[in-house]
Amino acid sequence: MSRVAVVAALVASFSAPATAQAQTTPPPAPTTALSPAPAPPAYGHPPAYGWPPPPAGSPPPSGDATPDRVDPQPPQYPPSADQTRANEEHRQNSAHRHDGLYVRAGLGYGSLHTSSSFDGKIGTQPAGDALGEITYSGPGLALDFGIGGTPAPGLVVGYGFMGQIVHEPRVTLETPSGEEERHDSRHLGAAIHGLLLDVFPDPTGNLELGGLVGIARVSTGREGDESTGFAAGIWGGYGFWAADGASFVGLLRLGYALTQSEVESVRAPPSGAPSIIDRSDSTFTLSVVTSILVH
């Protein structure tokens, strides 16, 4: 046998078992590469469109598809200094505060008393000795009015009016001998006009204290029988808010007037010619008034 045949036989003997083993070993099962699971979102709430996000251009999901979200309650903090200041300014600028335009008008009831004394001479006799003193008194209607502005919180400056009217007052003439004579008069009236000052200690409350100083006119019933002079009045009271910037107020009011005039003597002197004498009137008013206040 030649060398070539021997080598071929040896190669054939080694390759045959490897081929048989290769034929008997099953091929490995095919494997499929798996994608890693997507990571959850970093924020606490689920995204509005789920995960993974929809492709670009997709319409937003309906309300039913969006999961409910429960937001935590914000923490509660005490009001800051700025908020406290703002609340105080709001309270000061509220509708129930006495500021701006002031208008008050009302009616009431009270008493009026006027005492008249006389100076001069009737002939050679002093007028006071000849005529004595006359008093007029009676109850009647009281009038109230005021208008002004508020230069400072709770302080009102303006024009004020106090009026009192008595129908058919009682007239008493006290003679120098001490006797009293009763007479009739058609009416008695007093009117005071002047500078008004009204104070509200609490600008948001309704306690009211005020007064006026000015001129007065007093009439005792006969034509031309009027006197003028100076007068003053004071009042105080309380009310309640009826609407924004409007309230009802009850006031107790007191007024005093000192007036003078020249009148013709009611008694003729011995010469027969009437004398012109001076009359001085002291008038007191006391009344209770209910007013509507816009302020």
Secondary structure, 3 states (H helix, E strand, C coil): CCHHHHHHHHHHHHHHHHHHHHHHCCCCCCCCCCCCCCCCCCCCCCCCCCCCCCCCCCCCCCHHHCCCCCCCCCCCCCCCHHHHHHHHHHHHCCCCCCCCCEEEEEEEEEEEEEEEEEECEECCEEHHHHHCEEEEEEEEEEEEEEEEEEEECCEEEEEEEEEEEEECCEEEEECCCCCEEEEECCEEEEEEEEEEEEECCCCCCCCEEEEEEEEEEEECCCCCCEEEEEEEEEEEEEEEEEECCEEEEEEEEEEEEEEEEEEECCCCCCCCCCCEEEEEEEEEEEEEEEEEEEC
